[in-house]
Every structure is written in structure tokens, then in C-alpha cells.
Amino acid sequence: MISEAKEEAKVQANKIIADAHASITNQKMAALTEIKNQVGSLVLEVSEKVLRKELSNKAQQEDYIKTLAAEVKLN
């Protein structure tokens, strides 16, 4: 009877440990996803600010458009 109780305790302990590992993995993945989303948002925000600054001058904007048009390859 004691050995059965010990075995049951081991099974329960292993289940608790497995559940804890799964929970930790899920939380880790959620945190990484959140970080990636935040980094993506920051990159977009910085890129937008850089483009606004670079294109605030009409002459610079026209030069940039001409450069992009020259890079386009037509079939």
C-alpha cells in the first residue's frame, strides 16, 4: 500500500512538472511574440519618421522619386 502511494505521488509529481514546463513554454512563446510585435512597431515608427524628414523637402522628394523610377526595370 505504501509503495502504491509512493508510485501515485511520483506520477502526480511528474504530471505537475510536465504541466509547469508546458506553461513556461507557452508563456515564453507569448513573450517572444509580444517582443517581436513591439520591435516591428518601433521599426515602422522610426522608418516613418525618417521618410518624413527625408521627404519634407520637395526637391529631395522629386530626386528620390526619380531615383526610384530609374531603378525600376520594365519588361
VEXPAVEX-484558 format. One record per atom (N, C-alpha, C, CB): residue in one letter; atom name; z, y, x. Coordinates in Angstrom, 1 decimal. Atoms other than C-alpha are relative to their C-alpha. Glycine has a CB too. Layout:
N
<atom residu="a" atome="CA" z="Z" y="Y" x="X"/>
...
***
This chain:
75
<atom residu="m" atome="N" z="0.0" y="-1.2" x="0.8"/>
<atom residu="m" atome="CA" z="0.0" y="0.0" x="0.0"/>
<atom residu="m" atome="C" z="0.0" y="1.3" x="0.9"/>
<atom residu="m" atome="CB" z="1.2" y="0.0" x="-0.9"/>
<atom residu="i" atome="N" z="0.0" y="-1.1" x="-0.9"/>
<atom residu="i" atome="CA" z="0.8" y="2.4" x="2.8"/>
<atom residu="i" atome="C" z="-1.3" y="0.2" x="0.7"/>
<atom residu="i" atome="CB" z="1.1" y="-0.2" x="1.1"/>
<atom residu="s" atome="N" z="1.3" y="-0.1" x="-0.7"/>
<atom residu="s" atome="CA" z="-2.4" y="1.6" x="4.6"/>
<atom residu="s" atome="C" z="-1.1" y="0.5" x="-1.0"/>
<atom residu="s" atome="CB" z="-0.5" y="-1.4" x="0.6"/>
<atom residu="e" atome="N" z="0.9" y="-0.5" x="1.0"/>
<atom residu="e" atome="CA" z="-4.3" y="2.3" x="1.4"/>
<atom residu="e" atome="C" z="0.1" y="1.5" x="-0.2"/>
<atom residu="e" atome="CB" z="0.2" y="-0.7" x="-1.4"/>
<atom residu="a" atome="N" z="-0.3" y="-1.4" x="0.1"/>
<atom residu="a" atome="CA" z="-2.6" y="5.7" x="1.1"/>
<atom residu="a" atome="C" z="-0.6" y="0.7" x="1.2"/>
<atom residu="a" atome="CB" z="1.5" y="0.2" x="-0.2"/>
<atom residu="k" atome="N" z="0.5" y="-0.6" x="-1.2"/>
<atom residu="k" atome="CA" z="-3.5" y="6.5" x="4.7"/>
<atom residu="k" atome="C" z="-1.5" y="0.1" x="-0.1"/>
<atom residu="k" atome="CB" z="0.5" y="-0.8" x="1.2"/>
<atom residu="e" atome="N" z="1.5" y="0.0" x="0.1"/>
<atom residu="e" atome="CA" z="-7.1" y="5.5" x="4.1"/>
<atom residu="e" atome="C" z="-0.5" y="1.0" x="-1.0"/>
<atom residu="e" atome="CB" z="-0.5" y="-1.4" x="-0.4"/>
<atom residu="e" atome="N" z="0.4" y="-1.0" x="1.0"/>
<atom residu="e" atome="CA" z="-7.3" y="7.6" x="1.0"/>
<atom residu="e" atome="C" z="0.2" y="1.4" x="0.5"/>
<atom residu="e" atome="CB" z="0.9" y="-0.2" x="-1.3"/>
<atom residu="a" atome="N" z="-0.2" y="-1.4" x="-0.6"/>
<atom residu="a" atome="CA" z="-5.8" y="10.6" x="2.9"/>
<atom residu="a" atome="C" z="-1.1" y="0.3" x="1.0"/>
<atom residu="a" atome="CB" z="1.4" y="0.0" x="0.7"/>
<atom residu="k" atome="N" z="1.1" y="-0.3" x="-0.9"/>
<atom residu="k" atome="CA" z="-8.4" y="10.2" x="5.6"/>
<atom residu="k" atome="C" z="-1.3" y="0.3" x="-0.7"/>
<atom residu="k" atome="CB" z="-0.2" y="-1.3" x="0.9"/>
<atom residu="v" atome="N" z="1.2" y="-0.3" x="0.8"/>
<atom residu="v" atome="CA" z="-11.2" y="10.1" x="3.0"/>
<atom residu="v" atome="C" z="0.1" y="1.4" x="-0.5"/>
<atom residu="v" atome="CB" z="-0.1" y="-1.0" x="-1.1"/>
<atom residu="q" atome="N" z="-0.2" y="-1.3" x="0.5"/>
<atom residu="q" atome="CA" z="-9.8" y="13.2" x="1.4"/>
<atom residu="q" atome="C" z="-0.1" y="1.1" x="1.1"/>
<atom residu="q" atome="CB" z="1.4" y="0.1" x="-0.8"/>
<atom residu="a" atome="N" z="0.1" y="-1.0" x="-1.1"/>
<atom residu="a" atome="CA" z="-9.4" y="15.0" x="4.7"/>
<atom residu="a" atome="C" z="-1.4" y="0.2" x="0.5"/>
<atom residu="a" atome="CB" z="0.9" y="-0.5" x="1.2"/>
<atom residu="n" atome="N" z="1.4" y="-0.1" x="-0.4"/>
<atom residu="n" atome="CA" z="-12.9" y="14.2" x="5.7"/>
<atom residu="n" atome="C" z="-0.9" y="0.7" x="-1.0"/>
<atom residu="n" atome="CB" z="-0.6" y="-1.4" x="0.2"/>
<atom residu="k" atome="N" z="0.7" y="-0.8" x="1.0"/>
<atom residu="k" atome="CA" z="-14.2" y="15.5" x="2.4"/>
<atom residu="k" atome="C" z="0.3" y="1.5" x="0.1"/>
<atom residu="k" atome="CB" z="0.4" y="-0.6" x="-1.4"/>
<atom residu="i" atome="N" z="-0.4" y="-1.4" x="-0.1"/>
<atom residu="i" atome="CA" z="-12.3" y="18.7" x="2.8"/>
<atom residu="i" atome="C" z="-0.6" y="0.6" x="1.2"/>
<atom residu="i" atome="CB" z="1.6" y="0.1" x="0.1"/>
<atom residu="i" atome="N" z="0.6" y="-0.5" x="-1.2"/>
<atom residu="i" atome="CA" z="-13.6" y="19.1" x="6.3"/>
<atom residu="i" atome="C" z="-1.5" y="0.2" x="-0.2"/>
<atom residu="i" atome="CB" z="0.2" y="-0.9" x="1.2"/>
<atom residu="a" atome="N" z="1.4" y="-0.1" x="0.3"/>
<atom residu="a" atome="CA" z="-17.2" y="18.5" x="5.2"/>
<atom residu="a" atome="C" z="-0.3" y="1.1" x="-0.9"/>
<atom residu="a" atome="CB" z="-0.5" y="-1.4" x="-0.6"/>
<atom residu="d" atome="N" z="0.1" y="-1.1" x="0.9"/>
<atom residu="d" atome="CA" z="-16.8" y="20.9" x="2.3"/>
<atom residu="d" atome="C" z="0.2" y="1.4" x="0.8"/>
<atom residu="d" atome="CB" z="1.0" y="0.0" x="-1.1"/>
<atom residu="a" atome="N" z="-0.3" y="-1.2" x="-0.7"/>
<atom residu="a" atome="CA" z="-15.4" y="23.5" x="4.7"/>
<atom residu="a" atome="C" z="-1.2" y="0.4" x="0.9"/>
<atom residu="a" atome="CB" z="1.2" y="-0.1" x="0.9"/>
<atom residu="h" atome="N" z="1.2" y="-0.2" x="-0.8"/>
<atom residu="h" atome="CA" z="-18.4" y="23.0" x="7.1"/>
<atom residu="h" atome="C" z="-1.1" y="0.5" x="-0.8"/>
<atom residu="h" atome="CB" z="-0.4" y="-1.3" x="0.8"/>
<atom residu="a" atome="N" z="1.1" y="-0.4" x="0.8"/>
<atom residu="a" atome="CA" z="-20.8" y="23.4" x="4.3"/>
<atom residu="a" atome="C" z="0.2" y="1.5" x="-0.5"/>
<atom residu="a" atome="CB" z="-0.2" y="-0.9" x="-1.3"/>
<atom residu="s" atome="N" z="-0.3" y="-1.4" x="0.4"/>
<atom residu="s" atome="CA" z="-19.1" y="26.6" x="3.1"/>
<atom residu="s" atome="C" z="-0.2" y="1.0" x="1.1"/>
<atom residu="s" atome="CB" z="1.4" y="0.1" x="-0.5"/>
<atom residu="i" atome="N" z="0.2" y="-0.8" x="-1.2"/>
<atom residu="i" atome="CA" z="-19.1" y="28.0" x="6.6"/>
<atom residu="i" atome="C" z="-1.5" y="0.2" x="0.3"/>
<atom residu="i" atome="CB" z="0.7" y="-0.6" x="1.2"/>
<atom residu="t" atome="N" z="1.4" y="-0.1" x="-0.2"/>
<atom residu="t" atome="CA" z="-22.8" y="27.3" x="7.0"/>
<atom residu="t" atome="C" z="-0.7" y="0.9" x="-1.0"/>
<atom residu="t" atome="CB" z="-0.7" y="-1.5" x="-0.1"/>
<atom residu="n" atome="N" z="0.5" y="-0.9" x="1.0"/>
<atom residu="n" atome="CA" z="-23.6" y="28.9" x="3.7"/>
<atom residu="n" atome="C" z="0.3" y="1.5" x="0.2"/>
<atom residu="n" atome="CB" z="0.5" y="-0.5" x="-1.4"/>
<atom residu="q" atome="N" z="-0.4" y="-1.4" x="-0.3"/>
<atom residu="q" atome="CA" z="-21.6" y="32.0" x="4.5"/>
<atom residu="q" atome="C" z="-0.7" y="0.6" x="1.2"/>
<atom residu="q" atome="CB" z="1.5" y="0.1" x="0.2"/>
<atom residu="k" atome="N" z="0.7" y="-0.5" x="-1.2"/>
<atom residu="k" atome="CA" z="-23.2" y="32.2" x="7.9"/>
<atom residu="k" atome="C" z="-1.5" y="0.4" x="-0.3"/>
<atom residu="k" atome="CB" z="0.0" y="-1.1" x="1.1"/>
<atom residu="m" atome="N" z="1.3" y="-0.3" x="0.4"/>
<atom residu="m" atome="CA" z="-26.7" y="32.0" x="6.4"/>
<atom residu="m" atome="C" z="-0.1" y="1.3" x="-0.9"/>
<atom residu="m" atome="CB" z="-0.6" y="-1.2" x="-0.8"/>
<atom residu="a" atome="N" z="-0.1" y="-1.2" x="0.9"/>
<atom residu="a" atome="CA" z="-25.8" y="34.6" x="3.8"/>
<atom residu="a" atome="C" z="0.2" y="1.3" x="0.9"/>
<atom residu="a" atome="CB" z="1.1" y="-0.1" x="-1.0"/>
<atom residu="a" atome="N" z="-0.3" y="-1.1" x="-0.8"/>
<atom residu="a" atome="CA" z="-24.5" y="36.9" x="6.5"/>
<atom residu="a" atome="C" z="-1.3" y="0.4" x="0.9"/>
<atom residu="a" atome="CB" z="1.2" y="-0.2" x="1.0"/>
<atom residu="l" atome="N" z="1.2" y="-0.3" x="-0.8"/>
<atom residu="l" atome="CA" z="-27.6" y="36.5" x="8.7"/>
<atom residu="l" atome="C" z="-1.1" y="0.6" x="-0.9"/>
<atom residu="l" atome="CB" z="-0.5" y="-1.4" x="0.6"/>
<atom residu="t" atome="N" z="1.0" y="-0.6" x="0.9"/>
<atom residu="t" atome="CA" z="-29.9" y="37.2" x="5.7"/>
<atom residu="t" atome="C" z="0.3" y="1.4" x="-0.3"/>
<atom residu="t" atome="CB" z="0.0" y="-0.8" x="-1.3"/>
<atom residu="e" atome="N" z="-0.4" y="-1.3" x="0.3"/>
<atom residu="e" atome="CA" z="-27.9" y="40.3" x="4.9"/>
<atom residu="e" atome="C" z="-0.3" y="0.9" x="1.3"/>
<atom residu="e" atome="CB" z="1.5" y="0.1" x="-0.3"/>
<atom residu="i" atome="N" z="0.3" y="-0.8" x="-1.2"/>
<atom residu="i" atome="CA" z="-28.2" y="41.5" x="8.6"/>
<atom residu="i" atome="C" z="-1.5" y="0.2" x="0.1"/>
<atom residu="i" atome="CB" z="0.5" y="-0.8" x="1.2"/>
<atom residu="k" atome="N" z="1.5" y="-0.1" x="-0.1"/>
<atom residu="k" atome="CA" z="-32.0" y="40.8" x="8.6"/>
<atom residu="k" atome="C" z="-0.5" y="1.1" x="-1.0"/>
<atom residu="k" atome="CB" z="-0.7" y="-1.3" x="-0.3"/>
<atom residu="n" atome="N" z="0.4" y="-1.0" x="1.0"/>
<atom residu="n" atome="CA" z="-32.3" y="42.8" x="5.4"/>
<atom residu="n" atome="C" z="0.3" y="1.5" x="0.4"/>
<atom residu="n" atome="CB" z="0.6" y="-0.3" x="-1.4"/>
<atom residu="q" atome="N" z="-0.5" y="-1.3" x="-0.4"/>
<atom residu="q" atome="CA" z="-30.3" y="45.7" x="6.8"/>
<atom residu="q" atome="C" z="-0.9" y="0.5" x="1.2"/>
<atom residu="q" atome="CB" z="1.4" y="0.0" x="0.5"/>
<atom residu="v" atome="N" z="0.9" y="-0.4" x="-1.2"/>
<atom residu="v" atome="CA" z="-32.4" y="45.7" x="10.1"/>
<atom residu="v" atome="C" z="-1.3" y="0.4" x="-0.5"/>
<atom residu="v" atome="CB" z="-0.1" y="-1.2" x="1.0"/>
<atom residu="g" atome="N" z="1.3" y="-0.4" x="0.6"/>
<atom residu="g" atome="CA" z="-35.6" y="45.7" x="8.0"/>
<atom residu="g" atome="C" z="0.0" y="1.3" x="-0.6"/>
<atom residu="g" atome="CB" z="-0.4" y="-1.1" x="-1.0"/>
<atom residu="s" atome="N" z="-0.1" y="-1.3" x="0.7"/>
<atom residu="s" atome="CA" z="-34.4" y="48.6" x="6.0"/>
<atom residu="s" atome="C" z="0.1" y="1.2" x="1.0"/>
<atom residu="s" atome="CB" z="1.2" y="0.1" x="-0.9"/>
<atom residu="l" atome="N" z="-0.1" y="-1.0" x="-1.0"/>
<atom residu="l" atome="CA" z="-33.4" y="50.5" x="9.1"/>
<atom residu="l" atome="C" z="-1.3" y="0.3" x="0.8"/>
<atom residu="l" atome="CB" z="1.1" y="-0.4" x="1.1"/>
<atom residu="v" atome="N" z="1.3" y="-0.1" x="-0.7"/>
<atom residu="v" atome="CA" z="-36.8" y="49.8" x="10.8"/>
<atom residu="v" atome="C" z="-0.9" y="0.9" x="-0.9"/>
<atom residu="v" atome="CB" z="-0.6" y="-1.3" x="0.3"/>
<atom residu="l" atome="N" z="0.9" y="-0.7" x="0.9"/>
<atom residu="l" atome="CA" z="-38.6" y="51.1" x="7.7"/>
<atom residu="l" atome="C" z="0.4" y="1.5" x="0.0"/>
<atom residu="l" atome="CB" z="0.0" y="-0.6" x="-1.4"/>
<atom residu="e" atome="N" z="-0.5" y="-1.4" x="0.1"/>
<atom residu="e" atome="CA" z="-36.4" y="54.2" x="7.5"/>
<atom residu="e" atome="C" z="-0.4" y="0.8" x="1.3"/>
<atom residu="e" atome="CB" z="1.5" y="0.0" x="-0.1"/>
<atom residu="v" atome="N" z="0.3" y="-0.7" x="-1.2"/>
<atom residu="v" atome="CA" z="-36.9" y="55.1" x="11.2"/>
<atom residu="v" atome="C" z="-1.5" y="0.2" x="0.1"/>
<atom residu="v" atome="CB" z="0.5" y="-0.9" x="1.2"/>
<atom residu="s" atome="N" z="1.5" y="-0.2" x="0.0"/>
<atom residu="s" atome="CA" z="-40.7" y="54.4" x="11.0"/>
<atom residu="s" atome="C" z="-0.5" y="1.1" x="-0.9"/>
<atom residu="s" atome="CB" z="-0.6" y="-1.4" x="-0.4"/>
<atom residu="e" atome="N" z="0.4" y="-1.1" x="0.9"/>
<atom residu="e" atome="CA" z="-41.0" y="56.7" x="8.0"/>
<atom residu="e" atome="C" z="0.3" y="1.3" x="0.6"/>
<atom residu="e" atome="CB" z="0.8" y="-0.2" x="-1.3"/>
<atom residu="k" atome="N" z="-0.3" y="-1.3" x="-0.7"/>
<atom residu="k" atome="CA" z="-39.2" y="59.5" x="9.9"/>
<atom residu="k" atome="C" z="-0.9" y="0.3" x="1.1"/>
<atom residu="k" atome="CB" z="1.5" y="-0.1" x="0.4"/>
<atom residu="v" atome="N" z="0.9" y="-0.2" x="-1.2"/>
<atom residu="v" atome="CA" z="-41.3" y="59.0" x="13.0"/>
<atom residu="v" atome="C" z="-1.4" y="0.5" x="-0.5"/>
<atom residu="v" atome="CB" z="-0.1" y="-1.3" x="0.8"/>
<atom residu="l" atome="N" z="1.3" y="-0.4" x="0.6"/>
<atom residu="l" atome="CA" z="-44.5" y="59.1" x="10.9"/>
<atom residu="l" atome="C" z="0.0" y="1.4" x="-0.6"/>
<atom residu="l" atome="CB" z="-0.5" y="-1.0" x="-1.0"/>
<atom residu="r" atome="N" z="0.0" y="-1.4" x="0.6"/>
<atom residu="r" atome="CA" z="-43.4" y="62.2" x="9.0"/>
<atom residu="r" atome="C" z="0.0" y="1.0" x="1.1"/>
<atom residu="r" atome="CB" z="1.3" y="0.1" x="-0.8"/>
<atom residu="k" atome="N" z="-0.1" y="-1.0" x="-1.0"/>
<atom residu="k" atome="CA" z="-42.6" y="64.0" x="12.2"/>
<atom residu="k" atome="C" z="-1.4" y="0.1" x="0.7"/>
<atom residu="k" atome="CB" z="1.0" y="-0.4" x="1.1"/>
<atom residu="e" atome="N" z="1.3" y="-0.1" x="-0.7"/>
<atom residu="e" atome="CA" z="-45.9" y="63.0" x="13.9"/>
<atom residu="e" atome="C" z="-1.1" y="0.5" x="-0.9"/>
<atom residu="e" atome="CB" z="-0.3" y="-1.4" x="0.4"/>
<atom residu="l" atome="N" z="1.0" y="-0.5" x="0.9"/>
<atom residu="l" atome="CA" z="-47.9" y="63.8" x="10.8"/>
<atom residu="l" atome="C" z="0.3" y="1.3" x="-0.7"/>
<atom residu="l" atome="CB" z="-0.3" y="-1.1" x="-1.0"/>
<atom residu="s" atome="N" z="-0.4" y="-1.3" x="0.7"/>
<atom residu="s" atome="CA" z="-46.2" y="67.1" x="9.9"/>
<atom residu="s" atome="C" z="-1.0" y="1.0" x="0.4"/>
<atom residu="s" atome="CB" z="1.4" y="0.4" x="0.5"/>
<atom residu="n" atome="N" z="1.0" y="-1.0" x="-0.5"/>
<atom residu="n" atome="CA" z="-48.9" y="69.0" x="11.9"/>
<atom residu="n" atome="C" z="-1.3" y="-0.5" x="-0.5"/>
<atom residu="n" atome="CB" z="0.0" y="0.1" x="1.5"/>
<atom residu="k" atome="N" z="1.2" y="0.4" x="0.6"/>
<atom residu="k" atome="CA" z="-52.2" y="68.9" x="10.0"/>
<atom residu="k" atome="C" z="-1.0" y="-0.4" x="1.1"/>
<atom residu="k" atome="CB" z="-0.6" y="1.2" x="-0.8"/>
<atom residu="a" atome="N" z="0.9" y="0.4" x="-1.1"/>
<atom residu="a" atome="CA" z="-54.2" y="68.9" x="13.3"/>
<atom residu="a" atome="C" z="0.3" y="-1.3" x="0.5"/>
<atom residu="a" atome="CB" z="0.0" y="1.1" x="1.1"/>
<atom residu="q" atome="N" z="-0.4" y="1.3" x="-0.5"/>
<atom residu="q" atome="CA" z="-52.2" y="66.0" x="14.6"/>
<atom residu="q" atome="C" z="-0.4" y="-1.1" x="-1.0"/>
<atom residu="q" atome="CB" z="1.5" y="-0.1" x="0.3"/>
<atom residu="q" atome="N" z="0.3" y="0.9" x="1.0"/>
<atom residu="q" atome="CA" z="-52.7" y="64.2" x="11.3"/>
<atom residu="q" atome="C" z="-1.5" y="-0.3" x="0.0"/>
<atom residu="q" atome="CB" z="0.4" y="0.5" x="-1.4"/>
<atom residu="e" atome="N" z="1.4" y="0.2" x="0.0"/>
<atom residu="e" atome="CA" z="-56.5" y="64.7" x="11.4"/>
<atom residu="e" atome="C" z="-0.4" y="-0.8" x="1.2"/>
<atom residu="e" atome="CB" z="-0.7" y="1.3" x="-0.1"/>
<atom residu="d" atome="N" z="0.3" y="0.7" x="-1.2"/>
<atom residu="d" atome="CA" z="-56.6" y="63.5" x="15.0"/>
<atom residu="d" atome="C" z="0.4" y="-1.5" x="-0.1"/>
<atom residu="d" atome="CB" z="0.7" y="0.6" x="1.2"/>
<atom residu="y" atome="N" z="-0.5" y="1.4" x="0.2"/>
<atom residu="y" atome="CA" z="-54.6" y="60.4" x="14.1"/>
<atom residu="y" atome="C" z="-1.0" y="-0.8" x="-0.9"/>
<atom residu="y" atome="CB" z="1.4" y="0.0" x="-0.5"/>
<atom residu="i" atome="N" z="0.9" y="0.7" x="0.9"/>
<atom residu="i" atome="CA" z="-56.9" y="59.6" x="11.2"/>
<atom residu="i" atome="C" z="-1.3" y="-0.3" x="0.7"/>
<atom residu="i" atome="CB" z="-0.3" y="0.9" x="-1.3"/>
<atom residu="k" atome="N" z="1.3" y="0.2" x="-0.7"/>
<atom residu="k" atome="CA" z="-60.0" y="60.0" x="13.4"/>
<atom residu="k" atome="C" z="0.2" y="-1.2" x="1.0"/>
<atom residu="k" atome="CB" z="-0.4" y="1.3" x="0.8"/>
<atom residu="t" atome="N" z="-0.3" y="1.1" x="-0.9"/>
<atom residu="t" atome="CA" z="-58.4" y="57.7" x="16.0"/>
<atom residu="t" atome="C" z="0.0" y="-1.4" x="-0.8"/>
<atom residu="t" atome="CB" z="1.3" y="0.2" x="0.7"/>
<atom residu="l" atome="N" z="0.0" y="1.3" x="0.8"/>
<atom residu="l" atome="CA" z="-57.7" y="55.0" x="13.3"/>
<atom residu="l" atome="C" z="-1.4" y="-0.3" x="-0.5"/>
<atom residu="l" atome="CB" z="1.0" y="0.2" x="-1.2"/>
<atom residu="a" atome="N" z="1.3" y="0.3" x="0.5"/>
<atom residu="a" atome="CA" z="-61.2" y="55.4" x="11.9"/>
<atom residu="a" atome="C" z="-0.9" y="-0.5" x="1.1"/>
<atom residu="a" atome="CB" z="-0.6" y="1.2" x="-0.6"/>
<atom residu="a" atome="N" z="0.8" y="0.5" x="-1.2"/>
<atom residu="a" atome="CA" z="-62.7" y="54.8" x="15.4"/>
<atom residu="a" atome="C" z="0.4" y="-1.4" x="0.3"/>
<atom residu="a" atome="CB" z="0.2" y="0.9" x="1.2"/>
<atom residu="e" atome="N" z="-0.4" y="1.3" x="-0.4"/>
<atom residu="e" atome="CA" z="-60.7" y="51.7" x="15.8"/>
<atom residu="e" atome="C" z="-0.4" y="-1.1" x="-1.1"/>
<atom residu="e" atome="CB" z="1.6" y="-0.1" x="0.1"/>
<atom residu="v" atome="N" z="0.4" y="0.9" x="1.1"/>
<atom residu="v" atome="CA" z="-61.9" y="50.2" x="12.5"/>
<atom residu="v" atome="C" z="-1.4" y="-0.6" x="0.4"/>
<atom residu="v" atome="CB" z="-0.1" y="0.7" x="-1.4"/>
<atom residu="k" atome="N" z="1.2" y="0.7" x="-0.3"/>
<atom residu="k" atome="CA" z="-64.6" y="47.6" x="13.1"/>
<atom residu="k" atome="C" z="-0.7" y="-0.4" x="-1.4"/>
<atom residu="k" atome="CB" z="0.2" y="-1.3" x="0.8"/>
<atom residu="l" atome="N" z="0.7" y="0.3" x="1.3"/>
<atom residu="l" atome="CA" z="-67.2" y="47.4" x="10.3"/>
<atom residu="l" atome="C" z="-0.9" y="-1.2" x="0.3"/>
<atom residu="l" atome="CB" z="-0.9" y="1.2" x="-0.4"/>
<atom residu="n" atome="N" z="0.9" y="1.2" x="-0.1"/>
<atom residu="n" atome="CA" z="-69.1" y="44.1" x="9.7"/>
<atom residu="n" atome="C" z="-1.4" y="0.4" x="-0.2"/>
<atom residu="n" atome="CB" z="0.4" y="-1.0" x="-1.0"/>
***
